[in-house]
Amino acid sequence: MNRLEGKRVLVTGAASGIGQATALRLLDEGAIVVASDVAEGGLDATRVRADEAATAGRLTTMPMDVGNEGSVIDGVSLAVETLGGLDSLVNAAGILRAAHTHQTSLELWNQIVGVNLTGTFLVVREALPALLANPRSAIVNFSSTSASFAHPYMAAYAASKGGIQAFTHSLALEYARDGLRAVCVAPGSIKSGITDATGGYIPKDADWTLFSRLMPILPTTVESSGTGMADPSVVAGVIAMLVSEDGAFITGTEIRIDGGTHA
Ligand SMILES: NC(=O)c1ccc[n+]([C@@H]2O[C@H](COP(=O)([O-])OP(=O)(O)OC[C@H]3O[C@@H](n4cnc5c(N)ncnc54)[C@H](O)[C@@H]3O)[C@@H](O)[C@H]2O)c1
């Protein structure tokens, strides 16, 4: 399918998990992609997979730390220059840390909010002039099921994702008449760097029964894992739809992709 032929897209957090799967899916559909991340080794892995798919000719990888304003200013400018403009932006970069809320330091709170919420704002702010230069453009931001449904020990993360949701709704109205759409995906239970590491962050004295509400009702699409975690490609395909003309009438909302966890 070549829904995105010639479309110029910047993807953050593209060294791993959902961001990497999204960059590869957009390339598969014909897009020209700048894949950015702080993890340069992971970006090399993204390039190897694009090579295997014979799409690497349309891929540029680029280090960018969304938690650092200077890095975002330089990075987005370089991405726009490399692509010769920008049609869509996918903000997948994010971190998850867990702690009892009464034991969450201000430093930890600021780290999580700084990368997830402030990082999303910074990349959007820097990308908007290039996006608005087109008659139609799209932003996909990453919320999470934790924005709307309780996730224990993850209050800072959930607050950052709720903030992204609210931010995205405001963007949608502010720029609708300029042809810009702004949408969130709200994934849950996707196998990735974040979910592989979550167990290590949960407090040792956590009440694990609280997580019984967070199980998908659909069988996993990762046949070998049996853990209920789905492959990142289930989110990547939805993002490809959202940035394509198939998503032309979707803005100011979030699409939950969680295997029915909160059905
Ligand atoms: N996996 C899930 O079930 C799930 C659920 C809800 C939301 N999400 C969101 O999906 C997005 C992608 O995460 P994932 O699950 O694929 O995890 P992941 O850890 O595999 O990918 C996250 C990527 O973000 C990058 N990153 C972290 N800090 C960065 C920074 N300061 N600047 C640039 N890049 C940075 C990491 O290096 C990594 O490559 C995140 O925003 C996450 O919060 C994931």
The ligand as a MOL file (V3000), in Angstrom:
LIG
                    3D

  0  0  0     0  0            999 V3000
M  V30 BEGIN CTAB
M  V30 COUNTS 44 48 0 0 0
M  V30 BEGIN ATOM
M  V30 1 N 4.1820 0.0340 25.3190 0
M  V30 2 C 3.0010 0.3820 25.7900 0
M  V30 3 O 2.1760 -0.4650 26.1820 0
M  V30 4 C 2.6250 1.8340 25.8660 0
M  V30 5 C 1.4120 2.1810 26.4640 0
M  V30 6 C 1.0470 3.5220 26.4990 0
M  V30 7 C 1.8620 4.4890 25.9560 0
M  V30 8 N 3.0510 4.1280 25.3960 0 CHG=1
M  V30 9 C 3.8800 5.1920 24.8380 0
M  V30 10 O 4.4120 4.7690 23.6010 0
M  V30 11 C 5.5660 5.5670 23.3200 0
M  V30 12 C 6.6540 4.6590 22.7880 0
M  V30 13 O 7.1080 3.8330 23.8620 0
M  V30 14 P 7.3740 2.2670 23.7110 0
M  V30 15 O 6.3440 1.5840 24.5230 0
M  V30 16 O 7.5580 1.9080 22.3050 0 CHG=-1
M  V30 17 O 8.7320 2.1420 24.5560 0
M  V30 18 P 10.2680 2.1130 24.0780 0
M  V30 19 O 11.0460 2.3040 25.3320 0
M  V30 20 O 10.4980 0.8730 23.2940 0
M  V30 21 O 10.4020 3.3890 23.1400 0
M  V30 22 C 10.5410 4.6950 23.6530 0
M  V30 23 C 11.6420 5.3860 22.8860 0
M  V30 24 O 11.7160 6.7500 23.3520 0
M  V30 25 C 13.0870 7.0810 23.4190 0
M  V30 26 N 13.3160 8.1970 24.3330 0
M  V30 27 C 13.2730 8.1990 25.6860 0
M  V30 28 N 13.6170 9.4120 26.1580 0
M  V30 29 C 13.8890 10.1920 25.0740 0
M  V30 30 C 14.2930 11.5280 24.9170 0
M  V30 31 N 14.5310 12.3270 25.9820 0
M  V30 32 N 14.4620 12.0150 23.6630 0
M  V30 33 C 14.2550 11.2180 22.5830 0
M  V30 34 N 13.8780 9.9280 22.6740 0
M  V30 35 C 13.6940 9.4160 23.9160 0
M  V30 36 C 13.7710 5.8180 23.9110 0
M  V30 37 O 15.1700 5.8280 23.6590 0
M  V30 38 C 13.0230 4.7590 23.1210 0
M  V30 39 O 13.6500 4.4860 21.8920 0
M  V30 40 C 5.9190 6.2810 24.6350 0
M  V30 41 O 5.4930 7.6240 24.5570 0
M  V30 42 C 5.0940 5.5250 25.6520 0
M  V30 43 O 4.7920 6.3100 26.7850 0
M  V30 44 C 3.4500 2.8300 25.3460 0
M  V30 END ATOM
M  V30 BEGIN BOND
M  V30 1 1 1 2
M  V30 2 2 2 3
M  V30 3 1 2 4
M  V30 4 1 4 5
M  V30 5 2 4 44
M  V30 6 2 5 6
M  V30 7 1 6 7
M  V30 8 2 7 8
M  V30 9 1 8 9
M  V30 10 1 8 44
M  V30 11 1 9 10
M  V30 12 1 9 42
M  V30 13 1 10 11
M  V30 14 1 11 12
M  V30 15 1 11 40
M  V30 16 1 12 13
M  V30 17 1 13 14
M  V30 18 2 14 15
M  V30 19 1 14 16
M  V30 20 1 14 17
M  V30 21 1 17 18
M  V30 22 2 18 19
M  V30 23 1 18 20
M  V30 24 1 18 21
M  V30 25 1 21 22
M  V30 26 1 22 23
M  V30 27 1 23 24
M  V30 28 1 23 38
M  V30 29 1 24 25
M  V30 30 1 25 26
M  V30 31 1 25 36
M  V30 32 1 26 27
M  V30 33 1 26 35
M  V30 34 2 27 28
M  V30 35 1 28 29
M  V30 36 1 29 30
M  V30 37 2 29 35
M  V30 38 1 30 31
M  V30 39 2 30 32
M  V30 40 1 32 33
M  V30 41 2 33 34
M  V30 42 1 34 35
M  V30 43 1 36 37
M  V30 44 1 36 38
M  V30 45 1 38 39
M  V30 46 1 40 41
M  V30 47 1 40 42
M  V30 48 1 42 43
M  V30 END BOND
M  V30 END CTAB
M  END
